[in-house]
Amino acid sequence: MEKILITGGKGFFSSRLVQYYKGKYEFLVTDKDELDITDEKNVNEIFEKFNPDIVIHAAAIAVTDFCNKNPEAAYKINVNGAINVAKATKKIGGKLVFISSEQVFNGNTNPGPFKEDDEAVPDTVYGKNKLEAEKSLRDIIDELWIVRFTWLFGLPDRNCGMAGNILWETISSIMKNEKITVSSNEFRGMTYVYNMIENFQILFKSPYGTYHLGSENNQNRYEIVKSIFKKLGLESRIDELIIEDKEKYKTNPRDIRLNCDKARSTGMNFYTTDEALEICIKEYGINLR
């Protein structure tokens, strides 16, 4: 049985991946309490003791506002921490999956969907951290998959971490009878977390390199929220609860969609965002009517 060490193991994506592949791989799940990725000695000791075949590096400070206000702390975790993980992985002869982000394209003025070799122009500290880490890791280890995720969504699961996402935020607002203000000038892929997870066993057999992973989507964020209401059987409440924000991103629409053709060429399969929302809602049996 192959051994996988995962950093950021209590997070939204990682905790579900471990549950999904339980019994197929032997996991060492680490989070900040078990592994200080900024301490090179600590990283080396834990990696050498477990000796994983694959390392999934998902640990990061991903809160955009925090990173912008605390750039030194963000750099220490997001760049230096990733470098320590890459060096330790190389030292033990392992393979590394680095979880990057669509937000490396957050400052691009040209529209997506973006391919892996398109120029990335990040305009946030987090996006800049991820892009710098990508470049540094390529110089350290050859056995490397860099995967840029679209925005993941899903619902609460027992013993799994949770994070804000388009579906849960919408459902939470509906249950609290709160109005939802959403931009019609924002475009991004939104991926059901389990659809992402099920493709990782294919990624492990794919050639090393950079991959865009996730659902493709041509609807703006406002249209997606309206679609969620319809799938929940709440079409009659759209005008009551959803406010279209036409001003946000008006002069420069935010378009960070990813082109995932390369991933599909390896056999990975992703639903469209609209299909994925339908599947997730049905799987959890959500009924708010």
DOTILUM-684009 format. One line per field, with one value per residue (C-alpha): residue number from 0; residue in three letters; chain; x, y, z. Coordinates in Angstrom, 3 decimals, always signed. Layout:
# DOTILUM-684009
resi = NUM, ...
resn = ala, ...
chain = A, ...
u = X, ...
v = Y, ...
w = Z, ...
//
This chain:
# DOTILUM-684009
resi = 0, 1, 2, 3, 4, 5, 6, 7, 8, 9, 10, 11, 12, 13, 14, 15, 16, 17, 18, 19, 20, 21, 22, 23, 24, 25, 26, 27, 28, 29, 30, 31, 32, 33, 34, 35, 36, 37, 38, 39, 40, 41, 42, 43, 44, 45, 46, 47, 48, 49, 50, 51, 52, 53, 54, 55, 56, 57, 58, 59, 60, 61, 62, 63, 64, 65, 66, 67, 68, 69, 70, 71, 72, 73, 74, 75, 76, 77, 78, 79, 80, 81, 82, 83, 84, 85, 86, 87, 88, 89, 90, 91, 92, 93, 94, 95, 96, 97, 98, 99, 100, 101, 102, 103, 104, 105, 106, 107, 108, 109, 110, 111, 112, 113, 114, 115, 116, 117, 118, 119, 120, 121, 122, 123, 124, 125, 126, 127, 128, 129, 130, 131, 132, 133, 134, 135, 136, 137, 138, 139, 140, 141, 142, 143, 144, 145, 146, 147, 148, 149, 150, 151, 152, 153, 154, 155, 156, 157, 158, 159, 160, 161, 162, 163, 164, 165, 166, 167, 168, 169, 170, 171, 172, 173, 174, 175, 176, 177, 178, 179, 180, 181, 182, 183, 184, 185, 186, 187, 188, 189, 190, 191, 192, 193, 194, 195, 196, 197, 198, 199, 200, 201, 202, 203, 204, 205, 206, 207, 208, 209, 210, 211, 212, 213, 214, 215, 216, 217, 218, 219, 220, 221, 222, 223, 224, 225, 226, 227, 228, 229, 230, 231, 232, 233, 234, 235, 236, 237, 238, 239, 240, 241, 242, 243, 244, 245, 246, 247, 248, 249, 250, 251, 252, 253, 254, 255, 256, 257, 258, 259, 260, 261, 262, 263, 264, 265, 266, 267, 268, 269, 270, 271, 272, 273, 274, 275, 276, 277, 278, 279, 280, 281, 282, 283, 284, 285, 286, 287, 288
resn = met, glu, lys, ile, leu, ile, thr, gly, gly, lys, gly, phe, phe, ser, ser, arg, leu, val, gln, tyr, tyr, lys, gly, lys, tyr, glu, phe, leu, val, thr, asp, lys, asp, glu, leu, asp, ile, thr, asp, glu, lys, asn, val, asn, glu, ile, phe, glu, lys, phe, asn, pro, asp, ile, val, ile, his, ala, ala, ala, ile, ala, val, thr, asp, phe, cys, asn, lys, asn, pro, glu, ala, ala, tyr, lys, ile, asn, val, asn, gly, ala, ile, asn, val, ala, lys, ala, thr, lys, lys, ile, gly, gly, lys, leu, val, phe, ile, ser, ser, glu, gln, val, phe, asn, gly, asn, thr, asn, pro, gly, pro, phe, lys, glu, asp, asp, glu, ala, val, pro, asp, thr, val, tyr, gly, lys, asn, lys, leu, glu, ala, glu, lys, ser, leu, arg, asp, ile, ile, asp, glu, leu, trp, ile, val, arg, phe, thr, trp, leu, phe, gly, leu, pro, asp, arg, asn, cys, gly, met, ala, gly, asn, ile, leu, trp, glu, thr, ile, ser, ser, ile, met, lys, asn, glu, lys, ile, thr, val, ser, ser, asn, glu, phe, arg, gly, met, thr, tyr, val, tyr, asn, met, ile, glu, asn, phe, gln, ile, leu, phe, lys, ser, pro, tyr, gly, thr, tyr, his, leu, gly, ser, glu, asn, asn, gln, asn, arg, tyr, glu, ile, val, lys, ser, ile, phe, lys, lys, leu, gly, leu, glu, ser, arg, ile, asp, glu, leu, ile, ile, glu, asp, lys, glu, lys, tyr, lys, thr, asn, pro, arg, asp, ile, arg, leu, asn, cys, asp, lys, ala, arg, ser, thr, gly, met, asn, phe, tyr, thr, thr, asp, glu, ala, leu, glu, ile, cys, ile, lys, glu, tyr, gly, ile, asn, leu, arg
chain = A, A, A, A, A, A, A, A, A, A, A, A, A, A, A, A, A, A, A, A, A, A, A, A, A, A, A, A, A, A, A, A, A, A, A, A, A, A, A, A, A, A, A, A, A, A, A, A, A, A, A, A, A, A, A, A, A, A, A, A, A, A, A, A, A, A, A, A, A, A, A, A, A, A, A, A, A, A, A, A, A, A, A, A, A, A, A, A, A, A, A, A, A, A, A, A, A, A, A, A, A, A, A, A, A, A, A, A, A, A, A, A, A, A, A, A, A, A, A, A, A, A, A, A, A, A, A, A, A, A, A, A, A, A, A, A, A, A, A, A, A, A, A, A, A, A, A, A, A, A, A, A, A, A, A, A, A, A, A, A, A, A, A, A, A, A, A, A, A, A, A, A, A, A, A, A, A, A, A, A, A, A, A, A, A, A, A, A, A, A, A, A, A, A, A, A, A, A, A, A, A, A, A, A, A, A, A, A, A, A, A, A, A, A, A, A, A, A, A, A, A, A, A, A, A, A, A, A, A, A, A, A, A, A, A, A, A, A, A, A, A, A, A, A, A, A, A, A, A, A, A, A, A, A, A, A, A, A, A, A, A, A, A, A, A, A, A, A, A, A, A, A, A, A, A, A, A, A, A, A, A, A, A, A, A, A, A, A, A
u = +0.000, +1.416, +2.015, +0.767, +1.724, -0.664, -0.091, -3.044, -4.748, -7.657, -8.764, -11.862, -10.278, -7.678, -9.932, -12.391, -9.634, -8.329, -11.822, -12.489, -9.287, -9.214, -8.015, -6.526, -3.531, -1.751, -1.995, -0.069, -2.352, -0.563, -1.778, -0.170, -0.288, +1.567, +3.943, +5.508, +6.302, +8.375, +10.776, +13.011, +14.396, +10.898, +9.797, +12.824, +12.393, +8.719, +9.233, +12.169, +10.274, +7.146, +8.975, +5.945, +5.718, +3.619, +3.346, +0.290, +1.163, -2.125, -1.118, -1.327, -2.701, -5.368, -7.359, -6.737, -7.308, -5.062, -2.262, -2.530, -2.342, +0.348, +2.644, +5.627, +3.587, +1.956, +5.331, +6.776, +3.999, +3.076, +6.548, +9.199, +7.016, +6.438, +10.178, +10.894, +8.317, +9.761, +13.320, +12.258, +10.244, +13.228, +15.509, +13.398, +12.852, +9.124, +6.693, +5.086, +1.647, +1.585, -1.882, -1.834, -4.745, -6.681, -5.848, -2.485, -4.574, -6.425, -4.662, -4.952, -6.900, -7.289, -10.240, -10.092, -10.339, -6.579, -4.296, -1.363, +1.224, -0.655, +1.058, -0.205, -0.453, -1.457, -2.476, -2.857, -0.213, -1.726, -1.662, +1.898, +2.948, +1.492, +3.127, +6.524, +6.245, +5.417, +8.580, +10.771, +9.471, +10.184, +13.842, +13.938, +12.157, +11.396, +8.788, +6.244, +2.604, +1.492, -2.285, -4.204, -7.656, -10.831, -13.050, -14.238, -17.714, -19.490, -21.533, -20.618, -19.498, -18.844, -15.207, -14.258, -13.098, -15.351, -14.705, -16.801, -18.034, -20.697, -23.217, -22.962, -22.960, -26.087, -27.909, -26.887, -28.243, -31.518, -31.962, -31.353, -33.633, -30.782, -30.414, -27.486, -25.554, -23.576, -21.609, -22.633, -19.090, -17.254, -16.504, -14.808, -15.020, -16.660, -16.001, -17.744, -15.023, -15.667, -15.410, -11.958, -10.982, -12.043, -9.673, -6.572, -5.926, -5.619, -3.348, -0.942, -0.478, -0.208, +3.027, +4.585, +3.818, +1.297, -2.409, -5.580, -8.158, -11.850, -15.166, -15.487, -18.205, -19.418, -22.034, -21.278, -21.554, -25.006, -26.307, -24.848, -26.582, -29.879, -29.246, -28.764, -32.135, -33.803, -32.178, -33.420, -36.947, -36.875, -37.203, -40.070, -37.681, -34.978, -36.228, -36.825, -33.377, -30.838, -29.436, -27.433, -24.316, -23.614, -20.938, -18.384, -15.722, -17.644, -14.601, -12.459, -14.514, -12.944, -12.385, -10.222, -11.724, -9.353, -9.064, -8.839, -8.219, -4.798, -6.279, -9.005, -6.365, -4.997, -8.421, -9.610, -13.267, -14.949, -18.604, -19.572, -20.283, -24.001, -23.951, -21.827, -24.236, -27.139, -25.268, -24.202, -27.697, -29.209, -26.537, -27.222, -30.987, -31.236, -34.846, -35.521, -39.078
v = +0.000, +3.384, +5.895, +9.481, +12.334, +15.256, +18.730, +20.895, +17.612, +19.010, +21.385, +21.272, +19.386, +17.318, +15.876, +14.635, +13.184, +11.136, +9.781, +9.008, +6.978, +5.351, +1.765, +2.430, +4.402, +4.622, +8.232, +10.409, +13.401, +16.488, +19.965, +22.894, +21.084, +18.047, +19.678, +23.137, +23.518, +26.636, +24.517, +22.700, +20.342, +19.372, +18.731, +16.535, +14.481, +13.704, +12.973, +10.649, +8.781, +8.156, +7.920, +8.612, +7.694, +10.791, +14.123, +16.315, +19.821, +21.564, +23.654, +27.394, +30.672, +31.221, +34.098, +36.932, +39.807, +38.276, +37.730, +41.303, +42.683, +40.239, +39.654, +38.429, +35.781, +34.724, +34.418, +32.364, +29.781, +29.917, +30.167, +29.170, +26.386, +24.977, +25.053, +23.106, +20.490, +20.165, +19.739, +17.091, +15.230, +15.185, +14.005, +10.895, +10.220, +10.944, +12.568, +15.927, +17.357, +21.116, +22.621, +26.007, +28.236, +29.912, +33.147, +33.351, +34.869, +37.318, +40.378, +39.411, +41.918, +39.482, +37.089, +33.373, +30.481, +30.273, +27.431, +26.197, +28.064, +31.382, +34.265, +34.642, +38.127, +37.854, +41.048, +39.727, +38.576, +35.078, +34.798, +36.109, +33.637, +30.705, +31.688, +32.215, +28.873, +27.144, +28.521, +27.644, +24.080, +23.398, +24.176, +21.822, +18.618, +16.980, +14.552, +17.328, +17.906, +21.521, +21.647, +24.889, +24.399, +26.192, +27.245, +24.127, +23.748, +21.201, +20.740, +19.886, +16.299, +14.561, +14.793, +16.960, +20.558, +23.214, +26.349, +29.083, +28.172, +29.202, +26.464, +26.452, +30.252, +30.422, +27.743, +29.364, +32.735, +31.164, +29.420, +32.738, +34.567, +36.925, +38.807, +37.792, +40.386, +38.859, +40.278, +39.654, +40.619, +37.707, +34.478, +31.423, +27.668, +26.103, +22.427, +19.872, +18.812, +15.083, +15.422, +16.909, +14.176, +11.250, +12.435, +12.342, +8.644, +9.529, +12.481, +10.152, +8.198, +11.262, +12.838, +15.390, +19.016, +21.783, +21.022, +23.065, +21.011, +21.580, +22.359, +24.742, +27.345, +30.168, +31.606, +34.607, +34.383, +36.007, +33.462, +30.602, +31.724, +31.971, +28.443, +27.182, +28.644, +26.894, +23.555, +23.938, +24.562, +28.171, +29.984, +32.070, +33.601, +34.750, +38.344, +38.464, +37.338, +37.873, +41.312, +41.643, +43.761, +45.337, +47.727, +45.352, +44.488, +46.615, +48.352, +45.207, +41.985, +39.350, +36.304, +33.557, +30.583, +27.725, +25.667, +22.013, +20.337, +19.062, +17.268, +15.718, +14.425, +12.237, +10.703, +13.042, +13.956, +17.023, +17.987, +21.488, +23.712, +23.546, +19.730, +19.522, +21.686, +19.468, +16.307, +17.665, +18.879, +15.506, +13.499, +15.365, +15.398, +19.133, +20.334, +23.875, +24.180
w = +0.000, -1.006, +1.758, +1.510, +3.807, +3.616, +5.023, +5.913, +6.606, +8.609, +5.869, +3.688, +0.785, +2.618, +5.331, +2.701, +0.519, +3.460, +4.216, +0.535, +0.048, +3.472, +3.014, -0.434, +0.845, +4.184, +5.344, +7.715, +8.254, +9.502, +10.284, +12.080, +15.446, +14.084, +11.604, +11.487, +7.805, +8.545, +10.638, +8.159, +10.815, +11.982, +8.393, +7.650, +10.824, +10.184, +6.488, +7.145, +9.857, +7.762, +4.408, +2.177, -1.489, -2.184, -0.370, -0.908, +0.211, +0.925, +3.952, +3.300, +4.533, +1.900, +3.406, +0.953, +3.378, +6.042, +3.533, +2.231, +5.774, +6.981, +3.982, +6.031, +7.853, +4.576, +2.828, +5.662, +5.341, +1.664, +0.131, +2.669, +4.047, +0.565, -0.127, +3.072, +2.077, -1.436, -0.168, +2.337, -0.319, -2.650, +0.152, +0.781, -2.933, -2.857, -5.272, -4.516, -5.262, -4.689, -4.339, -6.031, -7.004, -9.803, -8.003, -9.729, -12.556, -10.311, -11.765, -15.417, -17.510, -20.396, -20.026, -19.219, -19.411, -18.838, -19.895, -17.843, -19.936, -20.060, -18.283, -14.734, -13.229, -9.556, -7.768, -4.205, -1.739, -1.721, -5.513, -5.658, -2.947, -4.862, -8.142, -6.495, -4.707, -8.003, -9.602, -6.612, -6.382, -10.049, -9.347, -6.355, -7.376, -10.723, -9.394, -9.043, -9.898, -9.559, -9.500, -9.709, -8.210, -9.081, -6.154, -4.328, -2.898, -0.737, +2.388, +6.002, +6.639, +9.931, +11.096, +8.103, +7.930, +6.488, +4.460, +2.921, -0.548, -3.033, -2.222, +1.577, +1.793, -0.363, +1.634, +4.928, +3.799, +2.702, +6.057, +7.855, +5.410, +4.510, +1.254, -0.950, -2.947, -5.812, -8.705, -12.302, -13.401, -11.766, -13.606, -12.111, -12.111, -9.065, -8.407, -6.200, -3.774, -4.246, -8.026, -7.451, -5.010, -7.202, -9.947, -7.740, -8.323, -12.031, -11.252, -9.427, -12.683, -14.928, -16.206, -13.881, -14.629, -14.059, -14.320, -14.092, -12.230, -11.781, -13.357, -16.255, -16.119, -18.364, -16.008, -13.828, -10.070, -10.012, -12.513, -10.483, -7.288, -9.190, -10.495, -6.931, -5.939, -8.875, -8.035, -4.466, -5.719, -4.537, -7.857, -6.432, -3.859, -6.294, -6.581, -2.823, -1.658, -4.458, -5.224, -8.439, -7.958, -11.352, -10.083, -8.511, -11.115, -13.670, -15.163, -15.075, -14.853, -12.636, -14.829, -13.313, -15.133, -15.933, -19.093, -17.979, -21.343, -20.250, -17.237, -19.389, -21.808, -18.991, -18.306, -15.560, -15.753, -14.295, -14.385, -15.409, -12.415, -13.115, -13.281, -10.129, -8.133, -9.211, -8.191, -4.795, -3.896, -4.845, -2.992, +0.249, -0.244, +0.437, +0.551, +1.760, +0.411
//
